[in-house]
Amino acid sequence: GPRRTCPICGGASEKLYEQRFAMIQELSVCAGYDVSVCLRCGFGYADRCPTQRDLDRYYAIASKYEVPIGPSAAACDHARQVHPAQRLSELLPQRHARVLEIGCGSGAFLEAMGALGYIDVIGVDPSPSRCRSAGPRRLEGCLSDLRLAGPFDAIVMLQVLEHVRDLQESLRSTVPLLADGGVMLVESPDIQVFMHSGLFPFQEFSVEHINYFSPDALDNLMGSVGLVRGEGSAGMLAFFHRSGRDVSIMPDRASKQVLAQYIEQSKEREHVFLARFAEIIGTTPKFVVWGVGTQTLHLLASSAFRGAEIVAFIDSNPRYQGAQIGAVPVLAPDALRGRTDPVLICSLSYGGEIEAGIRAMGCENPVLHVPL
């Protein structure tokens, strides 16, 4: 993708790591990017990533969030939205307040607000199908191109900003929708937990996540559009309001160190994994791969599958089904019926749940799990 100056301060950057992915034909938007850190303010972000227009198209037609991996993932997503709704209700006691959620996804946050008695809540999401299935209060749209009439007493973006290339431009078009005295509720993953997430090596550098926030970086971004952290904030779940003054950028000295440590940890863990994985391929060279997310695409772009024959990919997301990775098709879970090939599950978090689903379909295929 095209080069990208720092989305917060416009400074030059230093490259720390090159992330690469295999491409899902007709769907993938990104074959990789450079993980970089700003030399001026310290913000960590993906350079040479797709344009905002390409990202908007990707989230409209090919988002991995279209279908939860399993029941536990769906329940976790719902529970994750209840807490921000409760926190917002403490700052916004008037139940007639206008609330806009950008990136509403499944609508779990809007449902939580409705359960708390709020009657004027609207959600916007780039996926047309998610908006249709979520009900009449969901509208199709992207943060980079909102066409709504304000003002809103609260604007909410939960797990959104890490996906956006044109951060300042998008936020500058959003702030005018905020009512006088209104609040903007924002939440993003915290770079500080990368070392302890327990995910597959380098999985924090996913196909979708192109900005890596610390609390300081989040404050710097919002300050660059005239917003300051306010009452009720806690770490990466933060309320912002208009400052009425210029907000100085405070250099983030920790993010580069955290990213560098995470990269070294991932390299060490991946080295051990690849040795174990080579043993699996040596004894089971032909198999079906379940899951075409970041982990699988990262491994395919490396030498991990050398010597293996992948006969098919399986994924529960209908957006991917019928596509190909190289010459290998991506199939629906039902396609496993009638096959006897071993199944390699490329998921650390939901491997057990996926295997249980395979058995529930009546499939007796041998199941292999990624050896971490």
Secondary structure, DSSP 8 states (H G I E B T S, - for coil): ------TTT---EEEEEEEE----TTT---SEEEEEEETTT--EEEES---HHHHHHHHHH--GGGS-SSHHHHHHHHHHHHHHHHHHHHH---TT-EEEEES-TTSHHHHHHHHTT--EEEEEES-HHHHHHH-TTEEE--GGG------EEEEEEES-GGG-SSHHHHHHHHGGGEEEEEEEEEE---GGGGGGS--STTTTS-SS--EE--HHHHHHHHHTTTEEE-TT-BTTEEEEEE-SS--------SHHHHHHHHHHHHHHHHHHHHHHHHHHHHH--EEEEE--SHHHHHHHHTTTTTT-EEEEEE-S-TTTTT-EETTEEEE-GGGGTT--S-EEE--SSSHHHHHHHHHHTT----EEE---
